[in-house]
Amino acid sequence: MDTDRPVPGSLRQWARRWVANPVASLVLMGVLAGDAFTLPGGPNGTVVGSIAEGLFVARAGYCRVSPNLFLVREPGGMRVIDADNESWGELAQLLDSGDTPVATCNFVNGTTRDGVWSHTTERTRKGIGLRPLVGDWSAEELGDARQALFNAQTRAKPCWGWLQYYEDVAKADTSSSRVLWTGVAHDTFALLTLAALLYSFTGWPTWFAAHPWSRRNRRLLRGLCPECGYDTRGLTTCPECGATCDQSPE
C-alpha cells in the first residue's frame, strides 16, 4: 500500500524542521561543550581537554627514570656511573679521551596516548634504553650492558623493587600499540554532532524570516512593501520595486 511506502524527502524535511534552526544549534553546541569539559586534561589530556598545551595532538610522555646513568665498558666488565651522585670529572675525561666505550642509559616505563578529540591510539614502551656515546657497541655488548645496569640498580636501590618488572626485558626494549575503540566511537559521535551543528546553521535565515519579528512580516503587517517599505495598502504589487505584496505574514 502507498501508506507503507516512505515519503520522498521525508528525512530531509525532518532534518530541516528539527535540526536546521537556532534552537537545535544551541543544543548541539551545548553537547559539544559539555563533552569537551569532560575530556581528560593535564599530562594525559586530549587536545580539547588540554588545548592550552597546543600542537593539536593529545600526548602523554614517557616516564623516564634516572636519565643520568652512564655505562663504561672496561676489561673487567661493565661499570655504572651515576652522574647525580658521582663527579662529572671522571666522566668528562672518559668522553674526551675516546679510548673507553661509554653509553648513556635510562629506564623507560610509560604509555603514550594520541588523539585529536579523545584518545584513539595507545603505545606502551618498557625496558632499558641505551645510546652509545663513545666507541662501537655490538648487539651482544648492549645486551650485557642492559643486564649490568639492571643488576647494579636493583642492588644499589632496593626501594626500586618495581624494577623486577624489567627482568624479562632487561636485554632489550619492548613496545606495543593498540587502537582505543572507545575513543574512535567517541570521536565519531563528536564528528557527527559537529556536522549536525554546521547543518543547523543553514536553517537560520529561513527560521528568522518565518517569525513575526522579521522585517518582512513587520512591513506586511503595516501594509508596506516587504522589500522597499513603500505603502502598498490595497495593492498586490509594489509600484516602486515590483515586489509581490499580497502575501499574509508568515
C-alpha positions in Angstrom: 0.0 0.0 0.0 1.1 3.6 -0.6 0.8 4.4 3.1 3.6 1.8 3.7 6.0 3.4 1.3 8.4 6.0 2.6 7.6 9.6 1.6 10.3 11.0 -0.7 12.2 13.7 1.0 10.7 13.0 4.5 14.1 12.6 6.1 15.3 15.9 4.7 12.1 17.6 5.8 12.5 16.2 9.3 16.1 17.4 9.4 15.1 20.9 8.2 12.4 21.1 10.8 14.2 19.7 13.9 17.9 20.3 13.1 18.2 23.4 10.9 17.2 26.0 13.4 18.9 28.2 16.1 17.4 26.1 19.0 19.0 22.9 17.7 22.3 24.8 17.2 22.3 25.9 20.8 21.6 22.3 22.0 24.3 20.8 19.8 26.8 23.4 20.9 25.9 22.6 24.5 26.5 18.9 23.8 29.9 19.6 22.3 30.9 22.0 25.0 29.8 19.6 27.8 31.7 16.8 26.1 34.8 18.9 25.8 34.7 19.7 29.5 34.6 16.0 30.4 37.7 15.1 28.4 40.9 14.4 30.4 43.3 17.3 31.0 46.7 17.7 32.4 49.6 15.5 31.3 47.2 12.8 30.0 44.9 15.3 28.4 43.5 15.3 24.9 43.8 18.2 22.5 40.4 19.5 23.5 40.8 18.8 27.2 44.3 20.4 27.3 44.1 22.8 24.4 46.4 25.2 26.2 49.2 22.7 25.7 48.8 23.2 21.9 50.0 21.1 19.0 46.6 19.6 18.4 47.8 16.2 19.4 46.9 14.6 22.7 50.1 13.1 24.2 51.2 11.7 27.5 55.0 11.5 27.6 57.1 8.5 28.7 58.1 8.3 32.3 61.9 8.1 32.3 63.7 7.1 35.5 67.2 8.2 36.3 68.4 9.6 32.9 71.9 10.5 34.2 73.3 7.0 34.3 76.2 6.0 32.2 77.8 2.6 31.4 81.6 2.2 30.9 82.9 -0.9 29.2 86.1 -1.9 30.9 88.3 -5.1 30.6 86.8 -6.3 33.9 83.2 -5.8 32.8 80.6 -3.1 32.8 80.7 -0.3 35.3 77.8 2.0 36.1 78.4 5.7 36.7 75.6 7.7 38.4 76.2 11.3 37.4 73.8 12.6 40.0 75.9 11.1 42.9 79.4 11.0 41.4 81.8 13.6 40.0 81.5 14.6 36.4 85.2 14.9 36.2 85.9 11.2 35.5 83.1 11.0 33.0 84.3 14.1 31.2 87.8 12.5 30.9 86.4 9.3 29.5 84.3 11.2 27.0 87.2 13.4 26.0 89.7 10.6 25.6 87.6 8.5 23.4 89.5 5.4 24.4 86.9 3.8 26.7 83.4 2.9 25.3 80.7 4.9 27.1 77.0 4.7 26.8 74.1 6.7 28.4 71.1 4.9 29.6 67.7 5.2 31.3 64.9 3.1 32.5 61.7 3.5 30.4 58.2 2.6 31.6 55.4 4.6 30.1 52.4 4.9 27.8 51.7 7.4 25.1 48.1 8.1 24.1 47.3 10.1 21.0 44.1 11.6 19.6 42.5 14.8 18.3 39.3 14.9 20.3 39.7 11.8 22.6 42.5 9.2 22.8 42.3 6.8 19.9 45.7 5.0 20.0 47.9 3.9 22.8 51.6 3.0 22.6 53.4 1.3 25.5 57.1 1.0 26.0 59.2 -0.6 28.7 62.8 -1.6 29.1 66.3 -0.1 29.5 67.3 2.3 26.7 70.9 2.6 25.8 72.6 5.1 23.5 76.4 4.7 22.8 78.4 7.9 23.2 81.9 6.6 22.7 83.2 3.5 20.9 81.4 0.8 19.0 78.9 -1.4 20.8 77.8 -4.7 19.4 74.2 -6.0 20.0 75.6 -8.6 22.5 77.5 -5.9 24.4 74.4 -3.7 24.5 72.5 -6.7 26.0 75.2 -7.2 28.6 75.2 -3.5 29.4 71.4 -3.6 30.0 71.7 -6.6 32.3 74.6 -5.0 34.2 72.6 -1.8 34.7 69.6 -3.7 35.8 71.7 -5.7 38.4 73.5 -2.6 39.6 70.4 -0.6 40.2 68.4 -3.3 41.9 71.3 -3.9 44.3 72.1 -0.2 45.0 68.5 0.9 45.4 66.4 -1.9 47.0 63.4 0.5 47.1 63.3 0.1 43.3 61.6 -3.2 43.8 59.4 -2.4 40.9 62.4 -2.8 38.6 61.9 -6.6 38.9 59.2 -5.8 36.3 62.0 -5.5 33.8 63.6 -8.9 34.4 62.0 -10.3 31.2 63.1 -7.3 29.1 66.5 -6.5 30.5 68.1 -7.4 27.3 66.1 -5.1 25.1 63.3 -2.5 24.9 59.8 -3.7 24.1 56.9 -1.7 22.7 53.4 -2.3 21.7 50.5 -0.3 20.4 46.7 -0.7 20.2 43.6 1.1 19.0 41.3 2.5 21.6 37.9 1.7 20.1 36.1 3.7 22.8 38.0 6.7 21.7 37.2 6.0 18.0 33.5 5.8 18.9 33.7 9.0 20.9 35.4 10.8 18.0 32.7 9.5 15.6 30.0 10.8 17.8 31.7 14.2 18.1 32.2 14.4 14.4 28.5 13.6 13.7 27.5 16.2 16.3 29.7 18.8 14.7 28.3 18.0 11.2 24.8 18.4 12.6 25.8 21.7 14.2 27.1 23.0 10.9 24.0 21.9 9.1 21.8 23.6 11.7 23.3 26.9 10.7 21.8 26.6 7.2 18.3 27.0 8.5 18.8 30.2 10.5 17.8 32.7 7.7 14.5 30.8 7.0 13.8 30.3 10.7 14.2 34.0 11.5 12.3 35.1 8.3 9.3 33.0 9.4 8.7 34.8 12.6 6.7 38.0 13.3 9.8 39.9 14.3 11.3 39.6 10.8 11.5 42.8 8.8 9.4 41.3 6.0 6.5 40.4 8.3 6.6 43.7 10.2 6.3 45.6 7.0 3.4 43.4 5.7 1.6 43.9 9.0 1.8 47.7 8.5 0.7 47.5 4.8 4.2 48.2 3.4 6.2 46.6 0.7 8.3 43.8 2.3 11.3 44.8 0.1 11.5 48.5 -0.1 8.9 49.7 2.5 6.7 51.6 0.0 3.0 52.0 1.1 1.2 49.2 -0.7 -2.2 49.0 1.1 -4.8 47.7 -1.3 -2.2 46.7 -3.9 -0.8 43.3 -4.8 2.3 44.5 -6.4 4.6 47.3 -5.2 4.7 50.1 -7.8 8.1 51.1 -6.6 10.1 47.9 -6.9 7.6 45.4 -8.3 7.7 43.0 -5.4 4.6 41.0 -4.6 2.7 42.4 -1.6 -0.5 40.3 -1.3 1.0 37.6 0.9 0.0 37.5 4.5 2.7 37.5 7.2 4.4 34.1 7.6 
